[in-house]
Amino acid sequence: MPVPVKLENLHKRYGRVQALDGVSLSAREGEVLGLLGHNGAGKTTIMKLVLGLTRPDSGRVEVLGRDPCGRDVRRLRHRLGYLPESVVFYGELTGREVLRYFARLKGIGRGASEPLLERLGLAQAADRPVKGYSNGMRQRLGLAQALLGEPALLLLDEPTAGLDPDATRDVYSMLDELRRRGATVMLSSHVLAGIERHIDRAAIIGAGRLLVSGNLEELGRRAGLGVTIRAGGDWADEKRVDRVIERGAVVHRRSATELELRVPGAAKLDVLRVLLAVDGIRDVAVEPPSLEMLYDHFGPSTRPAEAPCTAS
Ligand SMILES: Nc1ncnc2c1ncn2[C@@H]1O[C@H](COP(=O)(O)OP(=O)(O)OP(=O)(O)O)[C@@H](O)[C@H]1O
């Protein structure tokens, strides 16, 4: 079984802009890979290269074992689903008509639209013109068209851009469902908050370069950022707090009933033991570094020598 996406040393220039500068990256079967980076980092360019919508100046692109710009790309494209960053539909058509139109373009029977309308919660609105849809509904329709034909690889470019918190949650819960079904997904985002629970690996892109990639646990270990421990209890007594500080914890936030600590990985168990022995401890939660913390560490301001690239 070929690796779904294999990118080797990609360079791509648009006029004077070096959009990609030696990116090597893979998406593995059945994983959700998050392409994360600032505006203009090169995320969409990577997606366009995977889709065969543009060619690299140099380097190699292999998608499901094929060159997406090679011969017989029609068969390959039928196995890909794509949700572009700004999805636009012809507003006079109904949701059902839009989906049937895309199904015809993909050479799929019109029957394929019905289960997708149902699955994406659009069945009730299927006969309404799309111009009356909310942003969230449009995005769900965009996802439905990307899912037509059960693609082997899904590319979602900023799928939550411009959505309110409810619609964002909807998109993520659909993503989780795809993940449970074993889909391979490449998802780009410049918004980091809340995305970590929905991806298996992150690739942080900055100014056309892959700064780092890996699963969040790995990245947390490499960054040496330790963990955050939140402990609910009675923290009015200074001595109780001093005991965890002695074990290497740094107090990040504190009230009489809540304590938030940053703890180096090596000190985690020691600090937990101390906390659990405290009288009146109510609750303890251990959290790995957030994506924002990892991005701050590995992100574009970090010199490449401090953040080695991995071509995984
Ligand atoms: N067709 C084009 N013509 C000229 N420059 C382009 C073109 N497409 C992309 N660029 C430039 O290449 C760089 C990378 O763009 P790209 O769209 O890949 O970034 P991105 O990470 O997807 O950004 P965003 O988060 O804003 O969507 C940017 O500087 C962009 O302006």
The ligand as a Tripos MOL2 file, in Angstrom:
@<TRIPOS>MOLECULE
LIG
   31    33     1     0     0
SMALL
NO_CHARGES

@<TRIPOS>ATOM
      1 N1         -0.8020   32.2300   -7.4310 N.pl3     1 LIG1
      2 C1          0.0540   32.9280   -6.7060 C.ar      1 LIG1
      3 N2          0.7040   34.0000   -7.2230 N.ar      1 LIG1
      4 C2          1.5960   34.6960   -6.4930 C.ar      1 LIG1
      5 N3          1.9020   34.4230   -5.1980 N.ar      1 LIG1
      6 C3          1.2580   33.3930   -4.6240 C.ar      1 LIG1
      7 C4          0.3100   32.6070   -5.3470 C.ar      1 LIG1
      8 N4         -0.1470   31.6340   -4.4950 N.ar      1 LIG1
      9 C5          0.4910   31.8290   -3.3280 C.ar      1 LIG1
     10 N5          1.3180   32.8700   -3.3930 N.ar      1 LIG1
     11 C6          2.2060   33.3480   -2.3210 C.3       1 LIG1
     12 O1          2.9100   32.2370   -1.8200 O.3       1 LIG1
     13 C7          3.0160   32.2930   -0.3860 C.3       1 LIG1
     14 C8          2.3920   31.0580    0.2080 C.3       1 LIG1
     15 O2          0.9690   31.1260   -0.0150 O.3       1 LIG1
     16 P1         -0.0310   30.0170    0.4990 P.3       1 LIG1
     17 O3         -1.3910   30.3820   -0.0310 O.co2     1 LIG1
     18 O4          0.4790   28.6770    0.1740 O.co2     1 LIG1
     19 O5          0.0280   30.2500    2.0750 O.3       1 LIG1
     20 P2         -0.9320   29.7230    3.2140 P.3       1 LIG1
     21 O6         -0.0520   29.1920    4.2930 O.co2     1 LIG1
     22 O7         -1.9720   28.8140    2.6680 O.co2     1 LIG1
     23 O8         -1.6030   31.0720    3.7240 O.3       1 LIG1
     24 P3         -3.0830   31.3350    4.3150 P.3       1 LIG1
     25 O9         -3.0890   30.7870    5.7150 O.co2     1 LIG1
     26 O10        -3.1540   32.8280    4.3140 O.co2     1 LIG1
     27 O11        -4.0810   30.6960    3.4200 O.co2     1 LIG1
     28 C9          2.3410   33.5960    0.0200 C.3       1 LIG1
     29 O12         3.3300   34.5830    0.1600 O.3       1 LIG1
     30 C10         1.4220   33.9030   -1.1450 C.3       1 LIG1
     31 O13         1.2100   35.2910   -1.2620 O.3       1 LIG1
@<TRIPOS>BOND
     1     1     2 1
     2     2     3 ar
     3     2     7 ar
     4     3     4 ar
     5     4     5 ar
     6     5     6 ar
     7     6     7 ar
     8     6    10 ar
     9     7     8 ar
    10     8     9 ar
    11     9    10 ar
    12    10    11 1
    13    11    12 1
    14    11    30 1
    15    12    13 1
    16    13    14 1
    17    13    28 1
    18    14    15 1
    19    15    16 1
    20    16    17 2
    21    16    18 1
    22    16    19 1
    23    19    20 1
    24    20    21 2
    25    20    22 1
    26    20    23 1
    27    23    24 1
    28    24    25 2
    29    24    26 1
    30    24    27 1
    31    28    29 1
    32    28    30 1
    33    30    31 1
@<TRIPOS>SUBSTRUCTURE
     1 LIG1         1 GROUP 0 **** ****
